[in-house]
Amino acid sequence: MEPRHCATKFEREYVVLDYGDALDLYPKWPRPMVIISDGPYGLGSFPGDPPTPEALSDWYRPHVEQWSLRATPQTTLWFWNSEVGWAKVHHLFEEYGWEYRNCHIWDKGIAHVAGNSNSKTLRKFPVTTEVCVQYTKKTFFKFQGTLLAMKEWLRAEWERTGLPLYKTNEACGVKNAATRKYFTRDHLWYFPPPEAFERLVRFANKHGAKKGKPYFSVDGNGPLTAREWSKMRAKFNFENGITNVWRANAVRGSERLKKRHKCVHMNQKPLSLIELCIRASSDPGDVVWEPFGGLCSGALACVRLGRKCYGAEINRTYYRLAAQRLEQAHGLFSQTT
């Protein structure tokens, strides 16, 4: 492992990449819309990767802590790992206020193990998958000296008005959807769209008890606006035809970085899958973090998609190769725009 004080920087229009430890850099980076975590798996598959997953929780803890401090309600975290590696770390995300959204299975296909399986000695079916787990940051609101999750806060604020619950339907101009969807206590709860939230706020502050105003406020000075409310949950851009099973061959051909016919990094991800994560959870101009850069496929995806990536890589060889890769990508991108 290289010493922290040797860090240098690669900076272009869409990328700021530091040679160094991400733990030193998080406070200097702008708050992320997306975090792409493709760090240790506990498989001993690249320099710095522990030989087993047993210590992954301790390894990731300081990073998860920093992610949690710097994330906003709009932040999405994509955590790449093996199934066992994820199992060892999942409790950390819950502890630090992250909400599990989905587990995506990268199916590399049977060609990934063709010719490499010894049926005489192998005591399990060949592994051809990795996982990419989607988390979003939970949103909490202060309410009478305590913290409430969004669903509980909405209901508590309405109850503060003294208005009956069925009036939420009148406020939103629907028969019963508001009460059933936005104020239910069960698992069928829905996030009120900004326009519905705006109607609720207007109605509550017009007809609610005078002594409790303003309602649906986070600072006591005025209620949240529809625009502010829209920023209280993570972005998600749905794409038809995409499921939680991602079928893509392991990286090969011109995309695979090699040196003398040998793969430079055994954990290089398909650019198409990294782009999918970024497209799904951000818009052009948004900030993406790639704390464990490796060959910096996340940064490369940002160049292609018009996002701003802040990344780090602690291995000198990987850092130099990533910088070369990104320099070439910026040149190609400039020629086509």
Rosetta blueprint (number, residue, H / E / L):
1 M L
2 E L
3 P L
4 R H
5 H H
6 C H
7 A L
8 T L
9 K E
10 F E
11 E E
12 R L
13 E L
14 Y L
15 V E
16 V E
17 L E
18 D E
19 Y E
20 G L
21 D L
22 A H
23 L H
24 D H
25 L H
26 Y H
27 P H
28 K H
29 W L
30 P L
31 R L
32 P L
33 M L
34 V E
35 I E
36 I E
37 S E
38 D L
39 G L
40 P L
41 Y L
42 G L
43 L L
44 G L
45 S L
46 F L
47 P L
48 G L
49 D L
50 P L
51 P L
52 T L
53 P H
54 E H
55 A H
56 L H
57 S H
58 D H
59 W H
60 Y H
61 R H
62 P H
63 H H
64 V H
65 E H
66 Q H
67 W H
68 S H
69 L H
70 R H
71 A L
72 T L
73 P L
74 Q L
75 T L
76 T E
77 L E
78 W E
79 F E
80 W E
81 N E
82 S L
83 E H
84 V H
85 G H
86 W H
87 A H
88 K H
89 V H
90 H H
91 H H
92 L H
93 F H
94 E H
95 E H
96 Y L
97 G L
98 W E
99 E E
100 Y E
101 R E
102 N E
103 C E
104 H E
105 I E
106 W E
107 D E
108 K L
109 G L
110 I H
111 A H
112 H H
113 V L
114 A L
115 G L
116 N L
117 S L
118 N L
119 S L
120 K L
121 T L
122 L L
123 R L
124 K L
125 F L
126 P L
127 V L
128 T L
129 T E
130 E E
131 V E
132 C E
133 V E
134 Q E
135 Y E
136 T E
137 K E
138 K L
139 T L
140 F E
141 F E
142 K E
143 F E
144 Q L
145 G L
146 T E
147 L E
148 L E
149 A E
150 M H
151 K H
152 E H
153 W H
154 L H
155 R H
156 A H
157 E H
158 W H
159 E H
160 R H
161 T L
162 G L
163 L L
164 P L
165 L L
166 Y L
167 K H
168 T H
169 N H
170 E H
171 A H
172 C H
173 G L
174 V L
175 K L
176 N L
177 A H
178 A H
179 T H
180 R H
181 K H
182 Y H
183 F L
184 T L
185 R L
186 D L
187 H L
188 L L
189 W L
190 Y L
191 F L
192 P L
193 P L
194 P H
195 E H
196 A H
197 F H
198 E H
199 R H
200 L H
201 V H
202 R H
203 F H
204 A H
205 N H
206 K H
207 H H
208 G L
209 A L
210 K H
211 K H
212 G H
213 K L
214 P L
215 Y L
216 F L
217 S E
218 V L
219 D L
220 G L
221 N L
222 G L
223 P E
224 L L
225 T L
226 A H
227 R H
228 E H
229 W H
230 S H
231 K L
232 M L
233 R L
234 A L
235 K L
236 F L
237 N L
238 F L
239 E L
240 N L
241 G L
242 I L
243 T L
244 N L
245 V E
246 W E
247 R E
248 A L
249 N L
250 A L
251 V L
252 R L
253 G H
254 S H
255 E H
256 R L
257 L L
258 K E
259 K E
260 R L
261 H L
262 K E
263 C E
264 V L
265 H L
266 M L
267 N L
268 Q L
269 K L
270 P L
271 L H
272 S H
273 L H
274 I H
275 E H
276 L H
277 C H
278 I H
279 R H
280 A H
281 S H
282 S L
283 D L
284 P L
285 G L
286 D L
287 V E
288 V E
289 W E
290 E E
291 P L
292 F L
293 G L
294 G L
295 L L
296 C L
297 S H
298 G H
299 A H
300 L H
301 A H
302 C H
303 V H
304 R H
305 L H
306 G L
307 R L
308 K E
309 C E
310 Y E
311 G E
312 A E
313 E E
314 I L
315 N L
316 R H
317 T H
318 Y H
319 Y H
320 R H
321 L H
322 A H
323 A H
324 Q H
325 R H
326 L H
327 E H
328 Q H
329 A H
330 H H
331 G H
332 L H
333 F H
334 S H
335 Q H
336 T H
337 T L
